[in-house]
């Protein structure tokens, strides 16, 4: 059984600045700035292609990156991003 599906706000609502391996994200809907490390920016970019559950997202990202942990690790990252308000359940 598939897990929850997640979406992110459209890219134009989040400004990104790269900072020596980290990324500063200004999320305009919340007015908050988040400092995140990979794979968070890549997850948000992958969600721009549509809602996905952890397994789907891991498959999308594995096309471009070498991933460890697959869907289980991705589910943990999605929960962290959800807690930060950067993604939500679809």
VENKAVEN-V980747 format. One record per residue. N is the residue number from 1. SS is DSSP state (helix for helix, strand for strand, loop for the rest). OMEGA is omega as a letter, one per 30 degrees, with the letter a starting at -180 (NA if undefined). NEAR is the number of other C-alpha atoms within 12 Angstrom. Layout:
BEGIN
{{N & SS & OMEGA & NEAR} {N & SS & OMEGA & NEAR}}
END
This chain:
BEGIN
{{1 & loop & a & 7} {2 & loop & l & 14} {3 & loop & a & 21} {4 & loop & l & 23} {5 & loop & a & 25} {6 & strand & l & 34} {7 & strand & l & 29} {8 & strand & l & 34} {9 & loop & l & 29} {10 & loop & a & 21} {11 & helix & a & 24} {12 & helix & l & 15} {13 & helix & l & 20} {14 & strand & l & 28} {15 & strand & a & 23} {16 & strand & l & 24} {17 & strand & l & 19} {18 & strand & a & 17} {19 & strand & l & 14} {20 & loop & l & 11} {21 & loop & l & 14} {22 & strand & l & 18} {23 & strand & l & 23} {24 & strand & l & 22} {25 & strand & l & 31} {26 & strand & a & 24} {27 & strand & a & 26} {28 & loop & l & 19} {29 & loop & a & 19} {30 & loop & a & 16} {31 & loop & a & 14} {32 & strand & l & 17} {33 & strand & a & 21} {34 & strand & l & 27} {35 & strand & a & 24} {36 & strand & l & 27} {37 & strand & l & 22} {38 & loop & g & 23} {39 & loop & a & 29} {40 & helix & l & 34} {41 & helix & l & 32} {42 & helix & l & 30} {43 & helix & l & 42} {44 & helix & l & 41} {45 & helix & a & 28} {46 & helix & l & 33} {47 & helix & l & 34} {48 & loop & l & 23} {49 & loop & l & 20} {50 & loop & a & 23} {51 & loop & a & 27} {52 & strand & l & 33} {53 & loop & a & 33} {54 & helix & a & 33} {55 & helix & l & 27} {56 & helix & a & 27} {57 & helix & l & 40} {58 & helix & l & 31} {59 & helix & l & 24} {60 & helix & a & 28} {61 & helix & a & 29} {62 & helix & l & 22} {63 & loop & a & 13} {64 & loop & a & 15} {65 & loop & l & 17} {66 & loop & a & 13} {67 & loop & l & 22} {68 & loop & l & 14} {69 & loop & l & 16} {70 & helix & a & 22} {71 & helix & a & 25} {72 & helix & l & 21} {73 & helix & l & 18} {74 & helix & l & 35} {75 & helix & l & 28} {76 & helix & l & 22} {77 & helix & l & 31} {78 & helix & l & 38} {79 & helix & l & 25} {80 & helix & l & 20} {81 & helix & l & 31} {82 & helix & l & 24} {83 & helix & l & 14} {84 & helix & l & 21} {85 & loop & a & 27} {86 & loop & l & 38} {87 & strand & l & 37} {88 & strand & l & 23} {89 & strand & a & 24} {90 & loop & NA & 16}}
END
